Amino acid sequence: MAETGPFRFSASAVQLSGRLLCWSLAAAMASAAADAFLDPRADWWGVVWPVPWWLVGASTLAWTVLRAREKAHRPPPPQGSVRGDWERAA
């Protein structure tokens, strides 16, 4: 288990990229709503509001690659085991 502390995370890279994906999607939706309803006229807004959407795409790609690597390195179930992941979860 990873050490805990002010600058150490117990979460894996897959979990962190998943969190980044969720938070960037929330920020992207909020910025799109602000653009649609508030109609900001600041010069910098046209550059800033698409940034979370780019981050959503990048974090989706990162999460997909990391999750595929995690699943590829998972040890195979024992030969005599009939129970699958869903049955163990239940």
C-alpha positions in Angstrom: 0.0 0.0 0.0 1.3 3.5 -0.8 2.3 5.8 2.0 0.0 8.5 2.9 1.1 12.1 3.5 0.7 15.6 2.2 2.1 14.8 -1.3 1.5 11.1 -1.6 -1.7 9.6 -3.1 -3.1 6.2 -2.3 -5.0 6.3 -5.6 -3.7 4.6 -8.7 -3.0 6.4 -12.0 -6.2 5.0 -13.4 -8.2 6.4 -10.5 -6.5 9.8 -10.8 -7.1 10.0 -14.5 -10.7 9.0 -13.9 -11.1 11.8 -11.4 -9.5 14.3 -13.8 -12.0 13.1 -16.5 -15.0 13.7 -14.2 -13.9 17.1 -13.0 -12.9 18.3 -16.4 -16.2 17.2 -17.8 -18.0 19.1 -15.0 -15.9 22.2 -15.7 -16.6 21.9 -19.5 -20.3 21.7 -18.9 -20.2 24.7 -16.5 -18.2 26.7 -19.0 -20.6 25.8 -21.8 -23.6 26.7 -19.7 -21.9 30.1 -18.8 -21.3 30.7 -22.5 -24.8 29.9 -23.4 -26.7 31.7 -20.7 -24.5 34.5 -19.6 -23.1 35.4 -23.0 -19.7 36.7 -21.7 -18.2 39.4 -23.9 -14.7 39.4 -22.5 -12.0 39.0 -25.1 -10.3 36.1 -23.2 -13.5 34.1 -22.9 -13.3 32.8 -26.4 -10.0 31.2 -25.7 -10.7 30.0 -22.1 -14.1 28.2 -22.4 -13.0 25.4 -24.8 -10.0 24.5 -22.6 -12.0 22.1 -20.4 -13.4 20.3 -23.5 -9.8 19.7 -24.7 -8.9 18.4 -21.3 -11.9 16.0 -21.4 -10.6 14.5 -24.6 -7.0 14.2 -23.3 -8.1 12.7 -20.0 -10.5 10.3 -21.8 -7.6 9.1 -23.9 -5.3 8.8 -20.9 -7.9 6.9 -18.8 -8.6 4.5 -21.7 -4.9 3.7 -22.1 -4.2 3.3 -18.4 -7.3 1.2 -17.8 -6.4 -1.1 -20.7 -2.9 -1.5 -19.3 -4.3 -2.2 -15.8 -6.6 -4.9 -17.2 -3.9 -6.5 -19.3 -1.6 -6.8 -16.2 -4.3 -8.4 -14.0 -3.5 -11.9 -13.1 -5.7 -14.6 -14.6 -8.3 -16.3 -12.4 -7.5 -19.8 -11.1 -8.4 -22.6 -13.5 -11.0 -24.2 -11.3 -12.8 -20.9 -10.5 -16.2 -20.5 -12.1 -17.0 -17.3 -10.3 -16.6 -14.1 -12.4 -16.1 -10.5 -11.4 -19.9 -9.9 -11.3 -20.5 -12.9 -9.0 -17.7 -11.8 -6.6 -19.1 -8.3 -6.5 -22.6 -9.5 -5.6 
